[in-house]
Amino acid sequence: MRIVLDTNVLVSGLLSAAGPPAWIVEAVLVGELELALDMAIRQEYEDVLRRPEFGFSPEAVEGLLAAIDQFGLHVAAAPPGPTPLPDPDDEPFLAVARATDSTLVTGNLKHYPPRSRHGVTAQTPRELIDRLRSPGEAP
């Protein structure tokens, strides 16, 4: 299954080794889930992960970004959707999900109102895991 991972899920998954965000980050790193991103998303990942308040070591950030660079599905910047999002900084995530037919995984569904999604499935980390565990659902 291909996903677009909102930065808040990536950070949550790194801050705690337990819970749905951590499982999703691990699944991306071992290739069970395919991560789709563009350069704007990649840059946001790097900028946020390097913030001192999170306390991630530079080596850990470099290793994670290197894995994302190597195994992620990198796409050209996709155009924003026809209905603007409340926060324009969230546009790349929805645009890449739309362009790659990916599920958008976010801890903040309110940032992606249904009227703005235009066919993109947006789920919380828990919803994604429940979906993957349901009978008949292929990863």
N, C-alpha and C positions, 0 to 999 in steps of 0.2 A: 504494500500500500504506500502511496506517495502522500506526503504531508508537507505543509508549510508550518513552521514552528514559530509562534510569536515569541519574542524575546523574553517575556515574563515567564513562560514555561521553561525555556532553556535555563534561565537563572534559578528558578525554583528547583529544577532538577539537579542543579549543581550544589545548591545550598543544603539540600537534604537528600540523603541516599535512600530514603524511604518515600513511598507514595507514588502516585501516577506520573508526575513530571519526571521523577528520577527514572522510572521504568521506561518512559518514552525516550529520554535522552540516551539511555543504555541501548534501547532497541534501534535507534538511529546509528549509534556507534558500531554496533555489531551487524548492521545491514538488514535487520528485520523490517525496518521502516526506511523508506527512501525520502530524504530531505530535499525539497526543492527551494531554491533561493536565487536572488539576483544580487548584484553588487550593493544595492542600497541596504538589503537585509544583512548581507555579510558585514558591511561596515557598521551597522547598528550593533550586531552581535559583538564585534570587536570593541567598539566604544563603550558599551555597557559592561562587558565582562572585565574591562580594565579599570573600572571605577574602584577607587580605594575602599569605599564602604563595604564592598562585598568580600574583600580580603582574599580573592583568588590569586594564587601565585602566578607570576608571569609564565613560568614553565607549563603550568596546567592550562592556562589560556592558550598558549602557543600550540600545545598538543591537541586541544579540542579544535581550534581553528584549522590546524593542519588536516585533521581527520575530516572536518566539514569540507575543506577545499578539495580533498582527494576523493571523497565518496559522495558528496552532494551533487544533485542535479542542478547545474548552474544554467540559468536562462538569462537572455537579454532583458533589460528593464521592460516590464509590461506597462502598457498605458493604464492610467487610472480608470476606474469604472465610471459609468454614467451618473451614478448617484454618489455624491461626496460623503466621506465618513466624517464623524464628529472631530477626529484628530487626523489631519492630513499625513502625519508621520506613520499612520497605520496603513496607508494606501498601498505601499509595496507588497505587504503581506497578502492582502486581498487580491491584488492584481496578479501576483505570481500564482496564487491558488487558482484563480480563474484561468490563466494561460496554460497551466499544466494539469488541469482537472484534478487538483489535489484537495485534500481535506485541510482546512485551516484549524490548527489547534491553538487555543488561547485560553488564558485564565480570565479574560475580560470580554465575554460575549457582548456586553453592552457597547463595546467599542466598534462592533460590527453589526449594526442593526439589520434585521432581516430585509428591510426595503433596499439596503445597499448591497446585498450579497449577490443578487442576480445569478442564482443557481449554484453558488459555492456553498458547500457544507462547512459550517463552522461548529466546532465542538470543544467542550472543556476536556482537559486531560482525562478525567474520570469517564466522561461520555465516550471518548475514543477507546479506552481500555474495555469498557463494557461492550462496545460494538465489536471489538476484536475477539472478545471471549464468547460472544453469542454464537450458537450453533449455526453453521452454514455461512458464516461470514469469513471470507478469505482475507488474509493480511495483504 
